[in-house]
Amino acid sequence: MTRHTTQQGSLLLELMVACAVLAIMLPLLIPSLWQLKTRHNLALIYLDQAAFRSALTAQFKAHWARLLPAGCSIDTGLRLTIGSSSNVPARLSQRSMSNQSDWLEAIDFGACRISLDAIQDPIETTNSCDLSVGDRVRVTTCEASIQAQVTQSTNQKLKFDLLTSTGSSVLNQTGILESQAGFYWYAGEGISGQQALWRTPKISGNSLELWSGLKALAILPLMDEDADGLVDSIETRYGEYSLSKVRAVWVEYLYELDNCKASSQLDQPQYYQTMRGDQWEYFSPCQGVGNKIIVLNGVG
């Protein structure tokens, strides 16, 4: 009986010592665990930032690298236009554009491209493009570029008629047939209510939300004034530019991560000054800024 009582007393003493140790250690451990969790969450947000910037850059490249058509030389008549949210074209007047967004108007060449071994009139190809009767395309060789129009579209075949009297200049030559469509790109209110990157057809058709989370957008052309293939200047004025002189566009943007919750969110804003001198306000780490050079890649 005495031995059993002694064992119970020893266990009780050990339990009391363990509780005392926990009472001492927990106040020391909880802040460390909280800091570890905060750092882990912050690391996840930085990964989300990197993923967002990568995805947005991919969108810019997918659309704007095609602003130059295929060809051995650049048509001097081709243009792109850059404007501000304070002066929008009629087509965008009903859109909820961000007041910190530029807009870009240009032609997207070659969303669909078809190689032609020997150009004929009419041109017949398999239907690998989403084109309809009446759509216009560009037919290019190293010697010339002409317009053609879809006159027949079935599941199996597309048929095009050359539209100019100079069409004979490309007959029996190898070349490229590429789609062409005019668009506006800009930042505006998205479907979810968050600001987003948008593309609107220049003439008619539905606007398309390309990427959610884009709050502000600045677009500036990098110019080759002497046609030596090198960039000479970056233009900060709004207006129309010849594609024969634009080598790339400099893009600056402000973004906001969706469903971002950071215990270390800064109460005080940070500021970013754009190349035009505008100042953007943002709160890190759930908001951030980035910039990128998008090279215009015509296929020669």
Secondary structure, 3 states (H helix, E strand, C coil): CHHHHHHHHHHHHHHHHHHHHHHHHHHHHHHHHHHHHHHHHHHHHHHHHHHHHHHHHHHHHHHHCCCCCCCCCCCCCCEEEEEECCCCCHHHCCCCECCCEEEEEEEEEEEEEEEECCCCCCEEEECCCCCCCCCEEEEECCCCEEEEEEEEECCCEEEEEECCCCHHHHCCCCEEEEEEEEEEEEEEECCCCCEEEEEEECCCCCCEEEEECEEEEEEEEEECCCCCCCCCEECCCCEEEECCCEEEEEEEEEEECCCCCCCCCCCCCEEEECCCCCEEEECCCCEEEEEEEEECCCCC
